[in-house]
Amino acid sequence: MIRAIVHKFLRREDAFTSIQFVFLLPLVTLVMGLTIEAGVLATRQVMLDRALAEASRTLKLRSGLLPSQAALIQQVCDTAVVFPDCTNSLTVEVAPIDTVAWDIGAEYIECIDLDDPGFVPANEFRGGSDNTLVMLRICATFEPLFPYVGLGAKLRRTGERDYTIASAIAYVNEPR
């Protein structure tokens, strides 16, 4: 009796399309969301790299005369326009490189933790003199669209929900 009811139920084809829709809609939505997040992340990384290149051009011609850290962050934010709350989510580090030991400092730049507003990263900010090799690094902190799935789960984090992207460039201060 039960076997006949189950067999009859499995042989019916009405609502077959609805069942496919119910099973495939979450998967298609997830793939579309992750594609959008990958595109946003790639756009932010490219814009951060471009802004860093522009800032390094300005700095190397100043021959070690650094603007303030806030002015440098504002210059980066003016060039890279895709960052939400840009001035409060960027950290910058400018440090001369010891060309004898080739020490470039820590592996990662310290980034802002958006969950802890009192946290101030201890990054170096000194430009060096003429003909000095200088490393300029910048870090941006953002909240991903899907923090625990796909890219959001694999990216470097600063807090509970924030991920970071970083960029670095080396330049030589021009002689005066």
Rosetta blueprint (number, residue, H / E / L):
1 M L
2 I H
3 R H
4 A H
5 I H
6 V H
7 H H
8 K H
9 F H
10 L H
11 R H
12 R L
13 E L
14 D L
15 A L
16 F H
17 T H
18 S H
19 I H
20 Q H
21 F H
22 V H
23 F H
24 L H
25 L H
26 P H
27 L H
28 V H
29 T H
30 L H
31 V H
32 M H
33 G H
34 L H
35 T H
36 I H
37 E H
38 A H
39 G H
40 V H
41 L H
42 A H
43 T H
44 R H
45 Q H
46 V H
47 M H
48 L H
49 D H
50 R H
51 A H
52 L H
53 A H
54 E H
55 A H
56 S H
57 R H
58 T H
59 L H
60 K H
61 L H
62 R L
63 S L
64 G L
65 L L
66 L L
67 P L
68 S L
69 Q H
70 A H
71 A H
72 L H
73 I H
74 Q H
75 Q H
76 V H
77 C H
78 D H
79 T H
80 A L
81 V L
82 V L
83 F L
84 P L
85 D L
86 C H
87 T H
88 N H
89 S H
90 L E
91 T E
92 V E
93 E E
94 V E
95 A E
96 P E
97 I L
98 D E
99 T L
100 V L
101 A L
102 W L
103 D E
104 I L
105 G L
106 A L
107 E L
108 Y L
109 I L
110 E L
111 C L
112 I L
113 D L
114 L L
115 D L
116 D L
117 P L
118 G L
119 F L
120 V L
121 P L
122 A L
123 N L
124 E L
125 F E
126 R L
127 G L
128 G L
129 S L
130 D L
131 N L
132 T L
133 L E
134 V E
135 M E
136 L E
137 R E
138 I E
139 C E
140 A E
141 T E
142 F E
143 E L
144 P L
145 L L
146 F L
147 P L
148 Y L
149 V L
150 G L
151 L H
152 G H
153 A H
154 K H
155 L L
156 R L
157 R E
158 T L
159 G L
160 E L
161 R L
162 D L
163 Y E
164 T E
165 I E
166 A E
167 S E
168 A E
169 I E
170 A E
171 Y E
172 V E
173 N L
174 E L
175 P L
176 R L
